Amino acid sequence: MKLNQATDYAFRMVLHMSLLPNGTKITGGELAKAQKIPDRFLLKIMRNLISGNIMQSFRGVDGGFALARRPKDITLLDVIEAVEGATYLQRCLYDNETCSRGCHGNCSVQERFGQIQHNLIKELKAVDFESLAKREREIHLQRVCPSKAQARD
């Protein structure tokens, strides 16, 4: 499985929004500048995040974007699936008819990949953006002020 650049940008967008106070709206331009994402690419990704009920958009003078859910209710898997679609390691895991051997889902390789995929999805569901934002703050504190971070340890 290889995640594309759009998914990486989407992670950064959702993490940025997760670091802001709950309900904060931000313009696409502000978000693009803060995360160094091309404006047009950001808007394309934003459409996927809105469709995935991760972000919401507001029109008008006070318009912009905000998280549609609380960061604790948004997982890495949610973002991946909003941008890339369903997560499968091999085609035969979602369509037994694609097996060129004609096994129709009955082979040791598919069985093993099915277990790996199950574990991968479980791990991606376990990581929410509230915990990522908390860790991001800790990392930032260590970079800006290493002595304070050491004093907490």
N, C-alpha and C positions, 0 to 999 in steps of 0.2 A: 504494500500500500504506500503510495506516495501522495502526500497532500500538496495541492497546488498553491501558487502564490496568493491567489484570492483568499484561500482559507487562512493562510498566515496573516494577511491583512485583517480578515474578519476577527481572528483571535485578538489582534491588537486593538481593533475598534471596540470590541465588547469589553476588553480589559480596561481600556481608557475610560469608558462610560461607567464601569463598575467602581472605579476609583473616585468618582464624583458623588456628591450627596444624592440620595435617592430622589428620583423624579427630575433631575437636572436635564434641561434641554441644551443642545449644542448644535450649531450649524454644521453642515457638511464641510464647509470651507475650514472652519476651526478644527474640526476633527481630522481632516486631511492634512492640515498644516502640523498639528500636534503629533501625528503618527507618521508623517512623511509618506503619505499615500497620494498618488495622482487623483485629482478631483473626479474625473470621469470614471475611473476605476472604483473609487469609493462609492459613488452613486449606484453603480452596477451591483456591487457587493451588498450595499444597503438594501436594495430591492429584495435580494435573497433573504437577508436577515429579517426584513419586515414580513415577508411571506412565511418565514419560519417562526413568527411570533416571538422573536428575540428583541427586535427594535420596533419602534413605532415612529411615525413621522407626523409633524404638525405643519400645517400650511400657514401662510400669512406673514405679517410683519414680525411677529414673535415666534415664528415657526422654527423648525429644526428637527432634531432627532433625540430620542430618549430610549432607555431600555423599556421594553414591554413587560418585563418580569423583573423580579428582584434578582440580584446577582447569584444568590444562593440557589435559585431555581433554574439557572442556566448552566449547562454542562458543556464540556469540550465536545461531547458527542452531538449535542444540539446544534452547535455552530458548524461542525463538520457536515452534518446531514443537511443543514440549511443551504450550505454553499455547494457541496459536492454530491448530495443525494445519499442514498442508503450506503452503508459501509459493508463491503464484501471483499474478502481477500481473493476469492476465486469465483468465476461466473457460475460454476456448478453448484455453489452453495445456495444460490437463489433460483437456478434453473437447471434441474437435473438433465434436461434434454441437450444441454450444450456439451456434455461429455463426449469427446471424440472417440473414446473407447467403448461407448455404449453401456456404461455401468449404471447409468441412471441413479447416481447417488450412492452406489454401493461399492465403495473402494476405500482402501486404507488411507490414501492421501486425502480424499475429501473428508473422511471421518476426522482425521487429525487437524486439518485446517478448520473444520467446523468447531472443534474444541478451542483452537487458538483464537478464532474469531469471537467466540463467546466470551473468552477471557478479555480480549481487547475491548470489546464493547462494554463489558462490566467495568473495566478500568477507566474508560473514557467517560462513562456515566458517573463515576465516583468523584470526578474532579469538577467542582463548581467554581464559578467566577468570584464568589465571595472569598473563598479560600485563596484563589490566585491573587486577588486584589490585596488581601492581607499580607501574603508573602511578598508581593511587589513593593508594598510599603516598607517591609522589613529590609529588603534588598536595597531600596533607595536610601533608607536611613543609614545602612552600613557604608554605602558609597559616599554619602554626604558627610556623615559624622561617625567615623569608625569608633571613636572612644565611647560614645553613648551606646552604641550597639554592644560593645564589649562589656560595658557596665551592667547591661540588662542580663547578660548571660551568666 
